[in-house]
Amino acid sequence: MDDLFESIKPKPAPADAPATAPLAVRMRPRCMAEVVGHRHILAEGCLLPRLVQANNFGSLMFYGPPGCGKTTLAEVIARETKSRFVKINAVLSNVAELRDELKMARYLKGERTILFIDEIHRFNKAQQDLLLPDVEDGNVRLIGATTHNPGFYINAPLLSRSHLFKLEPLSADDVVLVLRRALSDETRGLGAFKIKAGGEILKSLAQICDGDMRRALNALETIVLGIGGGKEMTAKDVEVFAQERRIRYDADEDEHYDTISAFIKSVRGSDPDAAMYWLAKMLEGGEDPRFIARRLVILASEDVGLADSRGLLVANAAFDACERVGLPECELNLAHATIFLACSPKSNSATLALAEARAQVRKNLQSVPVYLRDSHTKLNRALGQGEGYIYSHDCPEHISGQEYLEKPLSIYKPKLFGSEKQIAERLAAYKNLKKNIQKRSKK
């Protein structure tokens, strides 16, 4: 067994990428000082730099969108700590490979192996559990990278043994800084092409890449190779690239949930402009229109409610159109419903009333008064059920004055907005009528 291990050379920290590698790979930072952005976790005094400098950390979990630098940070940490670096992609790996790497890490424990697992959320529970013994014993220092919320996809025991760091999309200014570095670097970058590019041109390229550094660098390389050396990059060059661009929108990942959240909150906040922007982003990203329509149906009762009950009809009609008409025409129906609901008066009284009713039921479950019970059968009538019930339509203004709970409760509290203001006035009138009827019946 020892002979087998001796034939395998230890893996050092990553070396510089070959000249044939994509620009995004060649331009990866080689030390912490070259990393841009992420000041919330990398600024002086923050936890991560202190852990790396002291070379005293266990497992780390990097959570963030594509192209924000998760792999870069893992490689930089391996360089800074002079650790043995093993990189595994959870999509391509299997249990056998993982077992082999863990066995090697135990054999080379003195070299302090960093095991970097990209897309660790793709590992199933059994694969994640396989890591636990070696993580606990310190045979490997795990660095996991994921675009998915770790709370949903990473096993609790593994997550509890890791420092979690959330990475945000890089700002346009940060991306521009690296693009300039790539254009001037003759060793790893595109400096040999002698391309000139103004600040606004680079910023426009950065903005269309949505904070994804990998995409921005690969876009820059594509544009430079397309226009040739010794020239100046123009707005038209960026525009041609942008026509082929697809926005970042992962239908089953955080972008999906974050965008629908922004959409719903914009409609609730009566901002049709923002609501339409997020709607367009979802449609451009390939979101299922029925998913959007379902959320509008919920919102129509949850947030517009009785302030304008037409909202539920419009939302249901939009959902029906998505089922019957389909894309692309049903996008117009979604736009119609979105603007109608965003511009409608808002009331969450139905939501609050349901919550209050549930709370009252859990707190004190009342019996149905005898006069309100079903009296359709001879036995029920013999038991006195329904006796004393007053038919509301036989009463002036259809108000009988009877109570419909053993102990009356105040659950529904109408808001004074839109159509619900009229409901509030009507209920106040009913309440006065009921009060007067009850007074007369006591005389």
C-alpha positions as CSV (number, residue, x, y, z in Angstrom):
1,M,0.0,0.0,0.0
2,D,2.9,2.4,0.8
3,D,4.4,1.7,-2.6
4,L,1.1,2.7,-4.2
5,F,1.1,6.1,-2.4
6,E,4.8,6.7,-3.1
7,S,4.1,6.5,-6.8
8,I,1.6,9.3,-6.5
9,K,3.1,12.8,-6.3
10,P,1.5,15.3,-3.9
11,K,-0.6,18.0,-5.5
12,P,0.8,21.5,-4.8
13,A,-1.2,24.7,-4.7
14,P,-2.3,25.7,-8.2
15,A,0.3,27.0,-10.5
16,D,-0.1,29.7,-13.1
17,A,-2.5,28.7,-15.9
18,P,-1.1,27.9,-19.3
19,A,-1.2,30.5,-22.1
20,T,-3.9,28.4,-23.9
21,A,-6.3,28.6,-21.0
22,P,-9.2,31.1,-21.2
23,L,-8.5,34.6,-20.1
24,A,-10.7,34.2,-16.9
25,V,-8.4,31.3,-15.8
26,R,-5.2,33.1,-16.7
27,M,-6.1,36.2,-14.8
28,R,-7.0,34.5,-11.6
29,P,-5.4,36.3,-8.6
30,R,-2.3,34.6,-7.2
31,C,-2.5,36.2,-3.8
32,M,-5.1,37.8,-1.5
33,A,-3.8,41.3,-2.4
34,E,-4.9,40.8,-6.0
35,V,-8.5,39.8,-5.2
36,V,-11.0,42.6,-5.9
37,G,-14.3,43.1,-4.3
38,H,-15.9,41.3,-1.3
39,R,-14.8,44.0,1.1
40,H,-17.4,42.7,3.6
41,I,-15.3,39.6,4.2
42,L,-11.8,40.6,2.9
43,A,-11.3,44.1,4.3
44,E,-8.6,44.6,7.0
45,G,-9.7,43.2,10.3
46,C,-12.3,40.8,8.8
47,L,-12.3,37.2,9.9
48,L,-11.3,35.4,6.7
49,P,-8.0,37.2,6.1
50,R,-7.1,36.7,9.7
51,L,-7.8,33.0,9.5
52,V,-5.7,32.6,6.4
53,Q,-2.8,34.7,7.7
54,A,-2.7,32.6,10.8
55,N,-3.2,29.4,8.8
56,N,-5.6,28.4,11.5
57,F,-9.0,27.5,10.0
58,G,-11.1,24.4,9.6
59,S,-13.6,24.1,6.9
60,L,-15.0,27.0,4.9
61,M,-18.2,27.3,2.8
62,F,-18.4,30.0,0.0
63,Y,-21.9,30.7,-1.1
64,G,-22.6,33.1,-4.0
65,P,-23.6,33.5,-7.6
66,P,-21.5,32.3,-10.6
67,G,-18.4,34.2,-11.4
68,C,-18.1,36.0,-8.0
69,G,-14.7,34.4,-7.1
70,K,-15.4,31.3,-5.0
71,T,-12.8,29.1,-6.8
72,T,-10.4,32.0,-6.9
73,L,-10.5,32.4,-3.1
74,A,-10.0,28.7,-2.6
75,E,-6.9,28.7,-4.8
76,V,-5.5,31.9,-3.2
77,I,-6.0,30.4,0.3
78,A,-4.1,27.3,-0.8
79,R,-1.2,29.5,-2.1
80,E,-1.1,31.7,0.9
81,T,-1.0,28.8,3.3
82,K,1.3,26.6,1.1
83,S,-1.2,23.8,1.4
84,R,-1.7,20.8,-0.8
85,F,-4.7,21.6,-3.1
86,V,-7.2,19.0,-4.4
87,K,-10.0,20.2,-6.5
88,I,-13.2,18.2,-7.1
89,N,-16.3,19.1,-9.1
90,A,-19.3,17.5,-7.5
91,V,-21.0,17.1,-10.9
92,L,-18.2,15.0,-12.3
93,S,-17.0,13.2,-9.2
94,N,-18.2,10.0,-7.6
95,V,-17.8,8.2,-4.3
96,A,-14.8,6.2,-5.5
97,E,-12.8,9.3,-6.4
98,L,-13.8,11.0,-3.2
99,R,-12.7,8.0,-1.1
100,D,-9.3,7.9,-2.9
101,E,-8.7,11.6,-2.3
102,L,-9.6,11.3,1.4
103,K,-7.3,8.3,1.8
104,M,-4.5,10.2,0.2
105,A,-5.1,13.2,2.5
106,R,-4.8,10.9,5.5
107,Y,-1.5,9.5,4.2
108,L,-0.2,13.1,3.5
109,K,-1.7,14.6,6.7
110,G,1.4,16.7,7.3
111,E,0.9,18.6,4.1
112,R,-2.4,20.0,5.3
113,T,-4.6,19.2,2.3
114,I,-7.3,21.7,1.2
115,L,-10.1,19.8,-0.5
116,F,-12.0,22.2,-2.7
117,I,-15.4,20.9,-3.8
118,D,-17.0,23.0,-6.5
119,E,-20.8,22.9,-6.6
120,I,-20.9,20.9,-3.4
121,H,-24.7,21.2,-3.3
122,R,-24.7,18.5,-6.1
123,F,-23.3,15.9,-3.6
124,N,-26.1,13.8,-2.1
125,K,-26.5,13.2,1.7
126,A,-24.3,10.0,1.6
127,Q,-21.5,11.8,-0.2
128,Q,-21.6,14.7,2.2
129,D,-21.6,12.4,5.2
130,L,-18.6,10.7,3.8
131,L,-16.6,13.9,4.3
132,L,-17.5,14.2,8.0
133,P,-14.9,11.9,9.6
134,D,-11.9,13.4,7.8
135,V,-13.2,16.9,8.3
136,E,-13.6,16.3,12.1
137,D,-10.1,14.6,12.3
138,G,-8.5,17.5,10.4
139,N,-7.2,15.2,7.6
140,V,-8.6,17.7,5.1
141,R,-9.6,21.3,5.3
142,L,-12.8,21.4,3.3
143,I,-13.6,24.4,1.2
144,G,-17.1,24.1,-0.4
145,A,-18.4,26.3,-3.1
146,T,-22.1,26.6,-3.9
147,T,-24.6,28.8,-5.8
148,H,-27.4,27.3,-3.8
149,N,-28.5,28.3,-0.3
150,P,-26.4,26.1,2.0
151,G,-29.3,25.9,4.5
152,F,-31.3,23.9,2.0
153,Y,-28.6,21.8,0.3
154,I,-25.8,21.2,2.8
155,N,-26.2,18.6,5.6
156,A,-26.5,20.3,8.9
157,P,-23.6,18.4,10.5
158,L,-21.3,19.5,7.7
159,L,-22.5,23.1,7.7
160,S,-22.1,23.4,11.5
161,R,-18.5,22.4,11.2
162,S,-17.8,25.1,8.6
163,H,-17.4,28.9,8.5
164,L,-20.0,30.2,6.0
165,F,-19.1,33.2,3.9
166,K,-21.6,34.8,1.5
167,L,-20.2,36.3,-1.6
168,E,-22.1,39.0,-3.5
169,P,-21.9,39.8,-7.3
170,L,-19.0,42.0,-8.0
171,S,-19.7,45.7,-8.6
172,A,-19.2,47.2,-12.1
173,D,-16.2,49.2,-10.8
174,D,-14.5,46.0,-9.5
175,V,-15.0,44.3,-12.8
176,V,-13.7,47.3,-14.7
177,L,-10.5,47.2,-12.6
178,V,-9.8,43.6,-13.6
179,L,-10.7,44.3,-17.2
180,R,-8.1,47.1,-17.3
181,R,-5.6,44.8,-15.6
182,A,-6.3,42.1,-18.3
183,L,-5.8,44.6,-21.2
184,S,-2.5,45.8,-19.9
185,D,-1.0,42.5,-18.6
186,E,1.3,41.1,-21.4
187,T,2.2,37.9,-19.5
188,R,-1.2,36.5,-18.5
189,G,-3.6,39.0,-20.2
190,L,-4.2,40.7,-23.5
191,G,-1.5,43.3,-23.3
192,A,0.2,42.0,-26.5
193,F,-2.9,43.1,-28.5
194,K,-2.3,46.8,-27.6
195,I,-6.1,47.4,-27.4
196,K,-7.4,50.7,-26.1
197,A,-10.7,51.0,-24.3
198,G,-12.4,54.0,-22.6
199,G,-13.8,53.8,-19.1
200,E,-17.4,54.0,-20.3
201,I,-16.9,51.2,-22.8
202,L,-15.4,48.9,-20.1
203,K,-18.2,49.9,-17.7
204,S,-20.9,49.0,-20.1
205,L,-19.3,45.6,-20.7
206,A,-19.1,45.1,-16.9
207,Q,-22.7,46.0,-16.4
208,I,-24.1,43.6,-19.0
209,C,-22.2,40.8,-17.2
210,D,-24.2,41.1,-14.0
211,G,-21.2,41.0,-11.6
212,D,-19.9,37.8,-13.1
213,M,-16.1,38.2,-13.5
214,R,-15.7,35.0,-15.5
215,R,-18.2,36.2,-18.0
216,A,-16.7,39.7,-18.2
217,L,-13.2,38.4,-18.9
218,N,-14.3,35.8,-21.4
219,A,-16.4,38.5,-23.1
220,L,-13.4,40.9,-23.2
221,E,-11.3,38.1,-24.7
222,T,-13.9,37.4,-27.4
223,I,-14.2,41.0,-28.3
224,V,-10.5,41.6,-28.5
225,L,-9.9,38.5,-30.6
226,G,-12.8,39.7,-32.9
227,I,-11.5,43.2,-33.5
228,G,-7.7,42.3,-33.7
229,G,-4.7,44.0,-32.3
230,G,-3.7,47.7,-32.2
231,K,-7.3,49.0,-32.3
232,E,-9.7,50.8,-30.0
233,M,-12.8,49.0,-28.6
234,T,-16.0,50.9,-29.4
235,A,-19.5,50.9,-28.1
236,K,-20.6,49.0,-31.2
237,D,-18.2,46.1,-30.4
238,V,-19.8,45.8,-27.0
239,E,-23.3,46.1,-28.5
240,V,-22.6,43.2,-30.9
241,F,-21.5,41.0,-28.0
242,A,-24.6,42.1,-25.9
243,Q,-26.9,40.9,-28.7
244,E,-25.7,37.3,-28.1
245,R,-25.9,37.7,-24.3
246,R,-28.3,35.8,-22.1
247,I,-29.1,37.3,-18.7
248,R,-28.1,35.4,-15.6
249,Y,-31.2,33.7,-14.3
250,D,-31.1,30.2,-12.9
251,A,-34.7,28.9,-12.8
252,D,-34.1,26.5,-9.8
253,E,-31.5,28.5,-7.9
254,D,-31.4,31.6,-5.7
255,E,-31.8,34.0,-8.6
256,H,-35.2,32.5,-9.2
257,Y,-36.4,33.1,-5.6
258,D,-34.7,36.5,-5.2
259,T,-36.3,37.8,-8.4
260,I,-39.8,36.6,-7.7
261,S,-39.4,38.1,-4.2
262,A,-38.5,41.5,-5.7
263,F,-41.4,41.2,-8.2
264,I,-44.0,40.5,-5.5
265,K,-42.7,43.2,-3.2
266,S,-42.7,45.7,-6.0
267,V,-46.4,45.0,-6.8
268,R,-47.2,45.1,-3.1
269,G,-45.4,48.4,-2.9
270,S,-47.5,49.9,-5.7
271,D,-44.4,50.4,-8.0
272,P,-45.5,49.3,-11.5
273,D,-42.1,50.3,-13.1
274,A,-40.1,48.1,-10.8
275,A,-42.7,45.3,-11.1
276,M,-42.5,45.4,-14.9
277,Y,-38.6,45.3,-14.7
278,W,-38.6,42.2,-12.6
279,L,-41.3,40.6,-14.7
280,A,-39.2,41.2,-17.9
281,K,-36.1,39.8,-16.2
282,M,-38.0,36.6,-15.4
283,L,-39.5,36.3,-18.9
284,E,-36.1,37.0,-20.5
285,G,-34.5,34.4,-18.2
286,G,-37.0,31.7,-19.3
287,E,-39.2,31.5,-16.2
288,D,-42.4,29.5,-16.5
289,P,-45.2,32.1,-17.0
290,R,-47.6,29.9,-15.0
291,F,-45.3,30.2,-11.9
292,I,-45.5,34.0,-12.2
293,A,-49.3,33.9,-12.7
294,R,-49.8,31.7,-9.7
295,R,-47.9,34.2,-7.5
296,L,-50.2,37.0,-8.9
297,V,-53.3,35.0,-8.0
298,I,-52.0,34.7,-4.4
299,L,-51.0,38.3,-4.3
300,A,-54.4,39.4,-5.5
301,S,-56.0,38.2,-2.3
302,E,-53.1,38.6,0.1
303,D,-52.1,42.2,-0.7
304,V,-54.9,43.8,-2.8
305,G,-57.8,41.9,-1.3
306,L,-61.0,43.7,-0.6
307,A,-59.6,47.0,-1.5
308,D,-60.3,46.0,-5.1
309,S,-61.7,42.5,-5.5
310,R,-61.4,42.8,-9.3
311,G,-57.7,42.0,-8.7
312,L,-58.5,38.4,-8.1
313,L,-60.5,38.2,-11.3
314,V,-57.7,39.8,-13.4
315,A,-55.1,37.6,-11.8
316,N,-57.1,34.4,-12.5
317,A,-57.7,35.6,-16.1
318,A,-54.0,36.0,-16.5
319,F,-53.4,32.5,-15.2
320,D,-56.0,31.1,-17.5
321,A,-54.4,32.9,-20.4
322,C,-51.0,31.4,-19.6
323,E,-52.7,27.9,-19.7
324,R,-54.7,28.5,-22.8
325,V,-52.6,30.9,-24.9
326,G,-49.0,30.1,-23.8
327,L,-45.8,32.0,-24.8
328,P,-45.1,34.4,-26.1
329,E,-48.5,36.0,-26.3
330,C,-49.4,35.4,-22.6
331,E,-46.6,37.7,-21.6
332,L,-49.1,40.6,-22.5
333,N,-51.6,39.1,-20.0
334,L,-49.0,38.9,-17.3
335,A,-48.0,42.5,-18.0
336,H,-51.7,43.5,-17.8
337,A,-52.3,41.8,-14.5
338,T,-49.0,43.1,-13.0
339,I,-49.7,46.7,-13.8
340,F,-53.4,46.4,-12.6
341,L,-52.4,44.9,-9.3
342,A,-49.4,47.3,-8.7
343,C,-51.7,50.3,-9.3
344,S,-54.6,48.9,-7.2
345,P,-55.3,50.1,-3.6
346,K,-53.9,47.6,-1.2
347,S,-55.4,45.8,1.8
348,N,-54.2,42.7,3.7
349,S,-57.3,42.5,5.8
350,A,-58.2,39.1,4.5
351,T,-54.8,37.8,5.4
352,L,-54.9,39.2,8.9
353,A,-58.5,38.0,9.4
354,L,-57.6,34.5,8.5
355,A,-54.6,34.5,10.8
356,E,-56.7,35.9,13.7
357,A,-59.5,33.4,13.1
358,R,-56.9,30.5,13.2
359,A,-55.5,31.9,16.4
360,Q,-58.9,32.1,18.0
361,V,-59.8,28.6,16.9
362,R,-56.6,27.2,18.5
363,K,-57.1,29.3,21.6
364,N,-60.8,28.5,22.3
365,L,-62.8,26.1,20.1
366,Q,-66.4,27.2,20.2
367,S,-69.4,24.9,19.7
368,V,-72.0,25.6,17.0
369,P,-75.0,27.3,18.6
370,V,-78.1,25.0,18.5
371,Y,-80.2,27.4,16.4
372,L,-77.4,27.4,13.7
373,R,-77.1,23.7,13.5
374,D,-78.3,21.7,10.5
375,S,-82.0,20.9,10.7
376,H,-82.7,19.1,7.4
377,T,-83.5,15.7,9.0
378,K,-86.4,14.8,11.3
379,L,-84.0,13.6,13.9
380,N,-82.1,16.8,14.0
381,R,-85.3,18.8,14.3
382,A,-86.4,16.5,17.1
383,L,-83.1,17.3,18.9
384,G,-84.0,21.0,18.6
385,Q,-81.4,21.9,16.0
386,G,-82.3,24.9,14.0
387,E,-85.0,26.0,16.5
388,G,-85.0,29.7,16.9
389,Y,-83.0,30.5,13.8
390,I,-84.2,33.7,12.1
391,Y,-84.0,33.8,8.3
392,S,-82.1,37.0,7.5
393,H,-84.0,37.7,4.3
394,D,-87.3,37.9,6.2
395,C,-85.9,40.9,8.2
396,P,-85.7,44.6,7.3
397,E,-82.4,45.3,5.5
398,H,-81.6,41.5,5.9
399,I,-80.3,41.9,9.4
400,S,-81.8,39.5,12.1
401,G,-79.9,40.7,15.1
402,Q,-78.8,37.2,16.0
403,E,-75.3,36.2,17.0
404,Y,-73.5,33.6,15.0
405,L,-70.9,32.7,17.6
406,E,-71.5,31.6,21.2
407,K,-69.0,34.3,22.2
408,P,-68.8,37.1,19.6
409,L,-65.3,37.9,18.3
410,S,-63.8,40.8,16.4
411,I,-61.7,39.2,13.6
412,Y,-62.2,41.0,10.4
413,K,-61.0,44.7,10.5
414,P,-61.5,46.4,7.2
415,K,-59.0,48.9,5.9
416,L,-60.2,52.3,4.8
417,F,-58.8,52.0,1.2
418,G,-60.4,51.6,-2.1
419,S,-63.6,49.6,-2.2
420,E,-63.0,48.3,1.3
421,K,-63.9,51.8,2.7
422,Q,-67.4,51.2,1.6
423,I,-67.4,47.7,3.2
424,A,-66.3,49.3,6.5
425,E,-69.1,51.8,6.3
426,R,-71.6,49.0,5.5
427,L,-70.5,46.9,8.3
428,A,-70.7,49.8,10.7
429,A,-74.3,50.3,9.6
430,Y,-75.1,46.6,10.1
431,K,-73.6,46.7,13.5
432,N,-75.8,49.6,14.6
433,L,-78.9,47.8,13.2
434,K,-78.0,44.6,15.0
435,K,-77.5,46.6,18.2
436,N,-80.9,48.3,17.9
437,I,-82.7,45.0,17.1
438,Q,-81.1,43.3,20.2
439,K,-82.2,46.3,22.4
440,R,-85.8,46.0,21.2
441,S,-85.9,42.3,21.7
442,K,-84.9,42.7,25.3
443,K,-87.8,45.1,26.1
